[in-house]
Amino acid sequence: MYAIVEIAGHQYKVQKDQQLFVNRLQQNEGAKVAFENVLLIGDGAKVTVGAPAIEGAQVTAKVVKHLKGDKVIVFKKKRRKGYMKKNGHRQYLTELTIESIVSSGTKKASSASKAKAADSTPKDDQ
């Protein structure tokens, strides 16, 4: 079983027990993270495509550690002009381990809390 999930603005194809490096997340090391923006789930010959996301699907992961990626050297030069510029960059990353892929049965907490909030608000009789 695999899924295509959106994490921090990027789409990743993930499977259970896979190690994944994504842009730095705000969670602490050892924390569990749930991603509810699942775009596609493939289970053998059965493929479920969301429009844009699959309702009730969820991918859970564990934050293993925070680290910095490999150094990338950016070198700019214009010939015969005496212009040379060298710059380096190291991206901040988070290592994740995918723990489970759930295709249905989960409910988004935000939609449930919005529904409760709408029911509990006082209404004016006019």
DSSP file (Angstrom, degrees, kcal/mol; ACC not computed):
  #  RESIDUE AA STRUCTURE BP1 BP2  ACC     N-H-->O    O-->H-N    N-H-->O    O-->H-N    TCO  KAPPA ALPHA  PHI   PSI    X-CA   Y-CA   Z-CA
    1    1 A M              0   0    0      0, 0.0    15,-0.6     0, 0.0     2,-0.3   0.000 360.0 360.0 360.0 134.9    0.0    0.0    0.0
    2    2 A Y  E     -AB  15  42A   0     40,-2.5    40,-2.6    13,-0.1     2,-0.3  -0.912 360.0-163.1-136.1 164.6    1.3    3.4   -0.9
    3    3 A A  E     -AB  14  41A   0     11,-2.3    11,-3.1    -2,-0.3     2,-0.6  -0.989  19.2-135.5-145.9 152.2    0.0    7.0   -0.8
    4    4 A I  E     +AB  13  40A   0     36,-2.5    35,-2.7    -2,-0.3    36,-1.3  -0.965  36.6 176.7-108.4 119.1    0.8   10.4   -2.2
    5    5 A V  E     -AB  12  38A   0      7,-2.5     7,-2.7    -2,-0.6     2,-0.6  -0.910  30.1-126.5-127.5 148.2    0.6   12.9    0.5
    6    6 A E  E     +A   11   0A   0     31,-2.2     2,-0.5    -2,-0.3    31,-0.3  -0.858  30.1 176.8 -97.7 121.2    1.2   16.7    0.7
    7    7 A I  E >   -A   10   0A   0      3,-3.1     3,-1.7    -2,-0.6    16,-0.2  -0.983  68.7 -19.2-127.3 118.8    3.7   17.6    3.4
    8    8 A A  T 3  S-     0   0    0     -2,-0.5    -1,-0.1     1,-0.3     3,-0.1   0.854 128.4 -49.2  54.8  40.6    4.8   21.3    3.8
    9    9 A G  T 3  S+     0   0    0      1,-0.2     2,-0.3     0, 0.0    -1,-0.3   0.459 120.7  99.6  84.0   0.2    3.8   22.2    0.3
   10   10 A H  E <   -A    7   0A   0     -3,-1.7    -3,-3.1    13,-0.1     2,-0.4  -0.903  67.6-129.4-120.1 149.4    5.5   19.3   -1.4
   11   11 A Q  E     -A    6   0A   0     -2,-0.3     2,-0.4    -5,-0.2    -5,-0.2  -0.842  27.0-176.6-101.3 133.5    4.0   16.0   -2.6
   12   12 A Y  E     -A    5   0A   0     -7,-2.7    -7,-2.5    -2,-0.4     2,-0.6  -0.972  26.2-135.0-130.1 141.9    5.7   12.7   -1.6
   13   13 A K  E     -A    4   0A   0     -2,-0.4     2,-0.3    -9,-0.2    -9,-0.2  -0.879  39.1-177.4 -92.2 120.3    5.0    9.0   -2.4
   14   14 A V  E     -A    3   0A   0    -11,-3.1   -11,-2.3    -2,-0.6     2,-0.3  -0.868  18.9-172.2-125.6 153.5    5.1    7.2    0.9
   15   15 A Q  E >   -A    2   0A   0     -2,-0.3     3,-1.4   -13,-0.2    83,-0.2  -0.882  44.8 -74.8-132.7 166.4    4.8    3.6    2.1
   16   16 A K  T 3  S+     0   0    0    -15,-0.6    83,-0.2    -2,-0.3    84,-0.1  -0.378 116.3  12.4 -64.7 140.5    4.7    2.1    5.6
   17   17 A D  T 3  S+     0   0    0     81,-2.7     2,-0.3     1,-0.2    -1,-0.2   0.661  92.8 145.6  66.5  21.4    8.0    2.0    7.5
   18   18 A Q    <   -     0   0    0     -3,-1.4    80,-2.3    80,-0.2     2,-0.4  -0.688  48.0-132.4 -89.2 140.8    9.7    4.4    4.9
   19   19 A Q  E     -D   97   0B   0     -2,-0.3     2,-0.4    78,-0.2    78,-0.2  -0.779  31.1-176.3 -88.1 135.8   12.3    7.0    6.0
   20   20 A L  E     -D   96   0B   0     76,-2.6    76,-3.5    -2,-0.4     2,-0.5  -0.999  21.1-150.5-140.7 135.1   11.5   10.4    4.5
   21   21 A F  E     +D   95   0B   0     -2,-0.4     2,-0.3    74,-0.2    74,-0.2  -0.936  27.9 166.0-107.6 121.6   13.3   13.7    4.6
   22   22 A V  E     -D   94   0B   0     72,-2.4    72,-2.6    -2,-0.5     3,-0.2  -0.784  45.7 -72.7-125.7 169.2   11.1   16.8    4.3
   23   23 A N  E    S-D   93   0B   0     -2,-0.3    70,-0.2   -16,-0.2    -1,-0.1  -0.280  77.6 -67.8 -59.7 153.5   11.5   20.5    5.0
   24   24 A R        -     0   0    0     68,-1.4     2,-0.3    43,-0.1    -1,-0.2  -0.138  54.1-157.6 -53.2 128.5   11.8   21.4    8.7
   25   25 A L        -     0   0    0     -3,-0.2    -1,-0.1     2,-0.1    -3,-0.0  -0.703  21.8-124.7-102.7 159.9    8.6   20.8   10.6
   26   26 A Q  S    S+     0   0    0     -2,-0.3    -2,-0.1     2,-0.0    -1,-0.1   0.529  75.8 106.4 -83.9  -6.5    7.8   22.6   13.9
   27   27 A Q  S    S-     0   0    0      1,-0.1    -2,-0.1     4,-0.1     2,-0.1  -0.337  73.1-110.6 -74.1 156.0    7.2   19.3   15.9
   28   28 A N    >   -     0   0    0      1,-0.1     3,-1.7     4,-0.1    35,-0.2  -0.379  43.7 -82.9 -79.1 161.7    9.6   18.1   18.5
   29   29 A E  T 3  S+     0   0    0      1,-0.2    35,-0.2    -2,-0.1    -1,-0.1  -0.443 117.7  24.6 -65.5 137.4   11.7   14.9   18.0
   30   30 A G  T 3  S+     0   0    0     33,-3.0    -1,-0.2     1,-0.3     2,-0.1   0.296  92.9 130.1  90.1  -8.7    9.8   11.8   18.9
   31   31 A A    <   -     0   0    0     -3,-1.7    32,-2.8    32,-0.1     2,-0.4  -0.433  57.4-124.2 -78.8 152.6    6.4   13.4   18.3
   32   32 A K  E     -E   62   0B   0     30,-0.2     2,-0.4    -2,-0.1    30,-0.2  -0.812  25.1-163.4 -97.5 138.8    3.8   11.8   16.1
   33   33 A V  E     -E   61   0B   0     28,-3.2    28,-3.0    -2,-0.4     2,-0.5  -0.963   6.4-154.3-124.9 137.5    2.4   13.8   13.2
   34   34 A A  E     -E   60   0B   0     -2,-0.4     2,-0.6    26,-0.2    26,-0.2  -0.956   4.1-161.5-114.0 127.7   -0.8   13.2   11.2
   35   35 A F  E     +E   59   0B   0     24,-3.4    24,-2.5    -2,-0.5   -28,-0.1  -0.939  11.3 177.1-109.3 119.8   -1.1   14.4    7.6
   36   36 A E        +     0   0    0     -2,-0.6     2,-1.4    22,-0.2    21,-0.2   0.450  57.8  92.0-102.9  -2.5   -4.7   14.5    6.3
   37   37 A N        +     0   0    0    -31,-0.3   -31,-2.2    22,-0.1     2,-0.5  -0.545  54.0 164.0 -92.9  70.6   -4.0   16.0    2.9
   38   38 A V  E     -B    5   0A   0     -2,-1.4    16,-3.0    16,-0.4   -33,-0.2  -0.797  16.7-177.6 -92.3 122.1   -3.8   12.6    1.1
   39   39 A L  E     +     0   0A   0    -35,-2.7    11,-2.6    -2,-0.5     2,-0.3   0.773  64.7   7.4 -93.0 -29.5   -4.1   12.9   -2.6
   40   40 A L  E     -BC   4  49A   0    -36,-1.3   -36,-2.5     9,-0.2     2,-0.4  -0.990  54.4-163.4-154.9 143.5   -4.0    9.3   -3.8
   41   41 A I  E     -BC   3  48A   0      7,-2.5     7,-3.2    -2,-0.3     2,-0.5  -0.997   8.0-167.0-130.6 128.6   -3.9    5.8   -2.2
   42   42 A G  E     +BC   2  47A   0    -40,-2.6   -40,-2.5    -2,-0.4     2,-0.4  -0.966  10.5 174.0-117.0 126.9   -2.9    2.7   -4.1
   43   43 A D  E >   - C   0  46A   0      3,-3.4     3,-1.7    -2,-0.5     2,-0.4  -0.789  65.8 -65.0-131.5  88.1   -3.6   -0.8   -2.7
   44   44 A G  T 3  S-     0   0    0     -2,-0.4    -1,-0.1     1,-0.3   -42,-0.0  -0.572 119.4 -11.9  69.7-122.5   -2.5   -3.4   -5.3
   45   45 A A  T 3  S+     0   0    0     -2,-0.4     2,-0.6    -3,-0.1    -1,-0.3   0.603 120.5  91.2 -85.7 -12.1   -4.8   -2.9   -8.3
   46   46 A K  E <   -C   43   0A   0     -3,-1.7    -3,-3.4     2,-0.0     2,-0.4  -0.755  54.9-178.8 -90.1 120.9   -7.2   -0.6   -6.4
   47   47 A V  E     -C   42   0A   0     -2,-0.6     2,-0.5    -5,-0.2    -5,-0.2  -0.981  10.0-163.2-122.0 128.1   -6.3    3.1   -6.8
   48   48 A T  E     -C   41   0A   0     -7,-3.2    -7,-2.5    -2,-0.4     2,-0.5  -0.952   7.0-165.7-113.0 123.1   -8.3    5.8   -5.0
   49   49 A V  E     -C   40   0A   0     -2,-0.5    -9,-0.2    -9,-0.2     2,-0.1  -0.912  10.3-142.0-111.2 132.5   -7.8    9.4   -6.3
   50   50 A G        -     0   0    0    -11,-2.6     4,-0.2    -2,-0.5     3,-0.1  -0.438  16.8-119.6 -87.7 164.2   -9.0   12.4   -4.3
   51   51 A A  S    S-     0   0    0      2,-1.0     2,-0.1    -2,-0.1   -12,-0.0  -0.697 101.6 -36.3-135.2  83.9  -10.5   15.5   -5.7
   52   52 A P  S    S+     0   0    0      0, 0.0    -2,-0.3     0, 0.0     2,-0.3  -0.960 143.1   6.4 -83.1 -22.5   -8.3   17.2   -4.5
   53   53 A A  S    S-     0   0    0     -2,-0.1    -2,-1.0    -4,-0.1     2,-0.5  -0.859  77.0-106.1-122.5 157.4   -7.9   15.1   -1.3
   54   54 A I    >   -     0   0    0    -16,-3.0     3,-1.2    -2,-0.3   -16,-0.4  -0.700  38.4-123.0 -82.9 125.5   -9.4   11.9   -0.1
   55   55 A E  T 3  S+     0   0    0     -2,-0.5     3,-0.1     1,-0.2    51,-0.1  -0.535  91.8   7.8 -72.1 124.9  -12.0   12.5    2.6
   56   56 A G  T 3  S+     0   0    0     -2,-0.3    50,-1.4     1,-0.3    -1,-0.2   0.374  95.3 128.8  88.2  -4.2  -11.1   10.6    5.8
   57   57 A A    <   +     0   0    0     -3,-1.2     2,-0.3   -21,-0.2    -1,-0.3  -0.564  32.6 178.7 -85.2 150.8   -7.7    9.4    4.7
   58   58 A Q  E     - F   0 102B   0     44,-2.6    44,-3.2    -2,-0.2     2,-0.5  -0.993  23.0-156.1-154.6 141.6   -4.7   10.0    6.9
   59   59 A V  E     -EF  35 101B   0    -24,-2.5   -24,-3.4    -2,-0.3     2,-0.4  -0.989  17.4-159.6-118.0 125.2   -1.0    9.3    7.0
   60   60 A T  E     +EF  34 100B   0     40,-2.2    39,-2.5    -2,-0.5    40,-1.5  -0.857  14.4 173.6-107.5 142.4    0.7    9.2   10.4
   61   61 A A  E     -EF  33  98B   0    -28,-3.0   -28,-3.2    -2,-0.4     2,-0.4  -0.922  25.7-130.1-140.8 163.1    4.4    9.6   10.9
   62   62 A K  E     -EF  32  97B   0     35,-2.2    35,-2.0    -2,-0.3     2,-0.6  -0.967  23.9-124.8-118.2 133.6    7.0    9.9   13.7
   63   63 A V  E     + F   0  96B   0    -32,-2.8   -33,-3.0    -2,-0.4    33,-0.2  -0.677  28.7 179.9 -77.8 116.2    9.6   12.7   13.8
   64   64 A V  E     -     0   0B   0     31,-2.8     2,-0.3    -2,-0.6    -1,-0.2   0.946  56.5 -36.6 -83.5 -54.6   12.9   10.9   14.1
   65   65 A K  E     - F   0  95B   0     30,-0.9    30,-3.0   -36,-0.1     2,-0.4  -0.988  47.7-115.2-163.9 163.9   15.3   13.9   14.1
   66   66 A H  E     + F   0  94B   0     -2,-0.3     2,-0.3    28,-0.2    28,-0.2  -0.884  44.8 154.2-104.4 139.4   16.0   17.4   12.8
   67   67 A L  E     - F   0  93B   0     26,-2.3    26,-3.4    -2,-0.4     2,-0.4  -0.906  40.9-103.0-152.6 177.4   19.1   17.8   10.7
   68   68 A K  E     - F   0  92B   0     -2,-0.3    24,-0.2    24,-0.2     3,-0.1  -0.906  34.8-128.3-111.4 141.7   20.8   19.9    8.0
   69   69 A G  E     -     0   0B   0     22,-3.5     3,-0.1    -2,-0.4    -1,-0.1  -0.064  43.0 -64.9 -76.9-178.1   21.1   18.7    4.4
   70   70 A D  E     -     0   0B   0      1,-0.1    21,-0.5    20,-0.1     2,-0.3  -0.298  60.4 -97.3 -66.9 153.2   24.2   18.5    2.2
   71   71 A K  E     - F   0  90B   0     19,-0.1     2,-0.5    -3,-0.1    19,-0.2  -0.546  33.7-157.5 -75.9 134.8   25.9   21.8    1.3
   72   72 A V  E     - F   0  89B   0     17,-2.6    17,-1.6    -2,-0.3     2,-0.5  -0.966   7.5-147.2-113.4 125.6   25.0   23.2   -2.1
   73   73 A I  E     - F   0  88B   0     -2,-0.5     2,-0.6    15,-0.2    15,-0.2  -0.817   7.6-162.9 -96.1 128.2   27.5   25.5   -3.7
   74   74 A V  E     - F   0  87B   0     13,-4.0    13,-2.8    -2,-0.5     2,-0.5  -0.955  11.4-178.4-110.4 117.8   26.1   28.3   -5.9
   75   75 A F  E     - F   0  86B   0     -2,-0.6     2,-0.4    11,-0.2    11,-0.2  -0.972   3.8-173.6-123.4 121.3   28.8   29.9   -8.2
   76   76 A K  E     + F   0  85B   0      9,-3.1     9,-2.7    -2,-0.5     2,-0.3  -0.915   9.4 168.3-114.4 139.3   28.0   32.8  -10.5
   77   77 A K  E     - F   0  84B   0     -2,-0.4     2,-0.5     7,-0.2     7,-0.2  -0.990  23.1-159.9-151.1 139.9   30.4   34.2  -13.1
   78   78 A K  E >>> - F   0  83B   0      5,-1.9     3,-1.4    -2,-0.3     5,-0.9  -0.987  33.7-121.5-118.1 122.5   30.3   36.5  -16.0
   79   79 A R  T 345S+     0   0    0     -2,-0.5     5,-0.0     1,-0.2    -2,-0.0  -0.292  86.9   5.7 -68.7 146.1   33.2   36.1  -18.3
   80   80 A R  T 345S+     0   0    0      1,-0.1    -1,-0.2     3,-0.0     0, 0.0   0.575 111.4  86.4  62.1  14.0   35.5   39.1  -19.1
   81   81 A K  T <45S-     0   0    0     -3,-1.4    -2,-0.2     2,-0.2    -1,-0.1   0.527  94.9-121.7-115.7 -11.4   33.8   41.3  -16.5
   82   82 A G  T  <5 +     0   0    0     -4,-0.5     2,-0.6     1,-0.2    -3,-0.1   0.687  65.0 140.6  77.1  17.9   35.6   40.3  -13.3
   83   83 A Y  E   < + F   0  78B   0     -5,-0.9    -5,-1.9     2,-0.0     2,-0.4  -0.857  15.1 153.9-102.4 116.9   32.4   39.2  -11.7
   84   84 A M  E     - F   0  77B   0     -2,-0.6     2,-0.4    -7,-0.2    -7,-0.2  -0.993  13.9-179.0-139.4 134.6   32.5   36.1   -9.5
   85   85 A K  E     - F   0  76B   0     -9,-2.7    -9,-3.1    -2,-0.4     2,-0.5  -0.991   4.2-170.6-136.6 125.0   30.1   35.2   -6.7
   86   86 A K  E     + F   0  75B   0     -2,-0.4     2,-0.3   -11,-0.2   -11,-0.2  -0.968  13.2 166.0-119.6 131.0   30.3   32.1   -4.5
   87   87 A N  E     - F   0  74B   0    -13,-2.8   -13,-4.0    -2,-0.5     2,-0.3  -0.988  17.3-154.1-142.1 148.1   27.6   31.2   -2.1
   88   88 A G  E     - F   0  73B   0     -2,-0.3     2,-0.3   -15,-0.2   -15,-0.2  -0.860   7.1-168.8-122.5 159.2   26.7   28.1   -0.1
   89   89 A H  E     - F   0  72B   0    -17,-1.6   -17,-2.6    -2,-0.3     2,-0.4  -0.990   9.8-169.2-149.4 137.2   23.4   26.8    1.3
   90   90 A R  E     - F   0  71B   0     -2,-0.3     2,-0.2   -19,-0.2   -19,-0.1  -0.984  22.9-138.9-126.8 121.1   22.4   24.0    3.7
   91   91 A Q  E     -     0   0B   0    -21,-0.5   -22,-3.5    -2,-0.4     2,-0.5  -0.545  14.6-124.6 -79.9 138.4   18.7   23.2    3.9
   92   92 A Y  E     - F   0  68B   0    -24,-0.2   -68,-1.4    -2,-0.2     2,-0.3  -0.727  39.8-176.0 -80.7 127.9   17.1   22.5    7.3
   93   93 A L  E     -DF  23  67B   0    -26,-3.4   -26,-2.3    -2,-0.5     2,-0.4  -0.810  24.3-146.0-126.1 162.1   15.4   19.1    7.2
   94   94 A T  E     -DF  22  66B   0    -72,-2.6   -72,-2.4    -2,-0.3     2,-0.5  -0.999  16.8-140.7-126.4 131.4   13.2   16.8    9.3
   95   95 A E  E     -DF  21  65B   0    -30,-3.0   -31,-2.8    -2,-0.4   -30,-0.9  -0.820  23.9-171.9 -94.2 127.4   13.5   13.0    9.1
   96   96 A L  E     -DF  20  63B   0    -76,-3.5   -76,-2.6    -2,-0.5     2,-0.5  -0.862  18.4-152.1-116.6 150.3   10.2   11.1    9.3
   97   97 A T  E     -DF  19  62B   0    -35,-2.0   -35,-2.2    -2,-0.3     2,-0.4  -0.992  23.9-131.5-118.2 121.9    9.3    7.5    9.6
   98   98 A I  E     + F   0  61B   0    -80,-2.3   -81,-2.7    -2,-0.5   -37,-0.3  -0.590  27.9 177.0 -75.3 124.0    5.9    6.6    8.1
   99   99 A E  E     -     0   0B   0    -39,-2.5     2,-0.3    -2,-0.4   -38,-0.2   0.839  57.0  -5.8 -98.3 -40.2    4.0    4.5   10.6
  100  100 A S  E     - F   0  60B   0    -40,-1.5   -40,-2.2   -84,-0.1     2,-0.5  -0.998  45.0-148.4-156.8 155.3    0.6    4.0    9.0
  101  101 A I  E     - F   0  59B   0     -2,-0.3     2,-0.5   -42,-0.2   -42,-0.2  -0.984  18.4-169.4-125.6 117.2   -1.7    4.8    6.0
  102  102 A V  E     - F   0  58B   0    -44,-3.2   -44,-2.6    -2,-0.5     3,-0.1  -0.932   8.5-167.7-110.5 124.7   -5.4    4.8    6.8
  103  103 A S        -     0   0    0     -2,-0.5     2,-0.3   -46,-0.2    -1,-0.1   0.814  67.8  -9.2 -84.5 -29.9   -7.7    5.1    3.8
  104  104 A S  S    S+     0   0    0    -47,-0.1    -1,-0.2   -46,-0.1   -48,-0.1  -0.972  95.2  70.9-156.9 169.8  -10.9    5.8    5.6
  105  105 A G  S    S+     0   0    0      1,-0.4     2,-0.3    -2,-0.3   -48,-0.1   0.319  70.2 109.4 102.3  -8.4  -12.5    6.1    9.0
  106  106 A T        -     0   0    0    -50,-1.4     2,-0.4    -4,-0.1    -1,-0.4  -0.771  52.1-151.8-100.4 148.6  -10.8    9.2   10.3
  107  107 A K        -     0   0    0     -2,-0.3     2,-0.3    -3,-0.1     3,-0.0  -0.939  22.7-112.4-118.1 141.9  -12.6   12.5   10.8
  108  108 A K     >  -     0   0    0     -2,-0.4     4,-1.5     1,-0.2     5,-0.1  -0.542  17.5-147.7 -72.2 131.1  -11.0   15.8   10.6
  109  109 A A  H  > S+     0   0    0     -2,-0.3     4,-2.5     1,-0.2     5,-0.2   0.837  94.7  59.2 -68.0 -32.9  -10.9   17.5   14.0
  110  110 A S  H  > S+     0   0    0      1,-0.2     4,-1.9     2,-0.2    -1,-0.2   0.905 105.9  46.1 -67.1 -40.3  -11.3   21.0   12.5
  111  111 A S  H  > S+     0   0    0      2,-0.2     4,-1.8     1,-0.2    -1,-0.2   0.877 113.9  49.2 -70.9 -35.5  -14.6   20.2   10.7
  112  112 A A  H  X S+     0   0    0     -4,-1.5     4,-2.1     2,-0.2    -2,-0.2   0.909 112.1  47.7 -68.1 -41.3  -16.0   18.6   13.8
  113  113 A S  H  X S+     0   0    0     -4,-2.5     4,-2.2     1,-0.2    -2,-0.2   0.853 110.3  52.7 -69.4 -32.7  -15.0   21.5   16.1
  114  114 A K  H  X S+     0   0    0     -4,-1.9     4,-2.1    -5,-0.2    -1,-0.2   0.891 108.6  50.3 -67.2 -38.5  -16.5   24.0   13.6
  115  115 A A  H  X S+     0   0    0     -4,-1.8     4,-1.9     2,-0.2    -2,-0.2   0.913 111.8  47.1 -66.7 -42.0  -19.8   22.1   13.6
  116  116 A K  H  X S+     0   0    0     -4,-2.1     4,-2.0     1,-0.2    -2,-0.2   0.898 111.6  51.3 -64.8 -39.9  -19.9   22.2   17.4
  117  117 A A  H  X S+     0   0    0     -4,-2.2     4,-0.8     1,-0.2    -1,-0.2   0.877 109.2  50.5 -65.5 -37.0  -19.0   25.8   17.5
  118  118 A A  H  < S+     0   0    0     -4,-2.1     3,-0.3     1,-0.2    -1,-0.2   0.875 111.9  47.8 -69.0 -36.4  -21.8   26.7   15.0
  119  119 A D  H  < S+     0   0    0     -4,-1.9    -2,-0.2     1,-0.2    -1,-0.2   0.840 111.7  49.6 -72.4 -32.4  -24.4   24.7   17.0
  120  120 A S  H  < S+     0   0    0     -4,-2.0    -1,-0.2    -5,-0.2    -2,-0.2   0.576  84.8 105.1 -86.4  -8.6  -23.4   26.3   20.3
  121  121 A T  S  < S-     0   0    0     -4,-0.8     2,-0.1    -3,-0.3    -3,-0.0  -0.522  77.9-114.0 -74.2 137.9  -23.5   30.0   19.1
  122  122 A P        -     0   0    0      0, 0.0     2,-0.4     0, 0.0    -1,-0.1  -0.462  28.3-144.6 -71.6 142.0  -26.5   31.9   20.3
  123  123 A K        -     0   0    0     -2,-0.1     2,-0.3     2,-0.0     0, 0.0  -0.877  10.1-126.7-110.3 140.2  -28.9   33.0   17.6
  124  124 A D        -     0   0    0     -2,-0.4     2,-1.0     1,-0.0     0, 0.0  -0.639  15.6-133.1 -84.0 139.4  -30.8   36.3   17.6
  125  125 A D              0   0    0     -2,-0.3    -1,-0.0     1,-0.2    -2,-0.0  -0.808 360.0 360.0 -92.6 101.5  -34.6   36.1   17.2
  126  126 A Q              0   0    0     -2,-1.0    -1,-0.2     0, 0.0    -2,-0.0   0.338 360.0 360.0-132.5 360.0  -35.4   38.8   14.7
